[in-house]
Amino acid sequence: MKAAYLGPWGTFSEEAACRWMERMKLSGELIPCTFIPEVFIMVEKKESRCRNCSRGEFH
């Protein structure tokens, strides 16, 4: 599985994405994105999943 997140490597966003994948017992690749639209494009292409920390998972 690929998981896209906003921000470069070494940021809190990367740490949160990594912890989420561990908690969900998922393995795969974390993909850093520079802009929010990049994250949504990856989700639209089904190259990544989308999760909002306050609302849960959606696709």
N, C-alpha and C positions, 0 to 999 in steps of 0.2 A: 504494500500500500504506500502511496505517496501522501504526505501531509504538507500542505502549503501554509506558510505563516508570514505575517508582515514583519519585515525587519531583517537586518543582516545577521550572520552567524554571531553568536556570543551575546545576544540580547535576551531580555526577559521573555520575549515572545518565543524564541527558540527553546528556552528552558521550559516554558509552559507547554509547548507542543510536545516536547520530549516526555515530560511527565504525564501528559494526557495519553500518549501512545503506550507508555508503560502501564498506566492504570487500566487501560482498556485491553491490555495484553496483546497489543498489535506490534508488528515489526514492519519496518519499511524505511523509506527515505524521507527526510525532512527537506523541503524545498523553500528557501528564503525568497521572498518577493519584495520588490522595492515599493510597489504601489498597490493599494487595495484592489483596483480593477484586475491586476494580475492574479490575485487569489481567486476572484470570482470567475475569471476565464478558465482557470484550471478546474474549478468545480463544474462549470458548464460543460467542459470537454470530458468530464468524468475522470480527470487525471488526479483529482484530490477530493477529500471530503471536507465538509465545512462544519465548524462547531462554534457556537457562541457560548461563552462561559456562563452567561446568565440565563440562556434559553434552552440550551441543550443542542443536540445534533440535528442537522437538517441537510438535505441534499438538493 
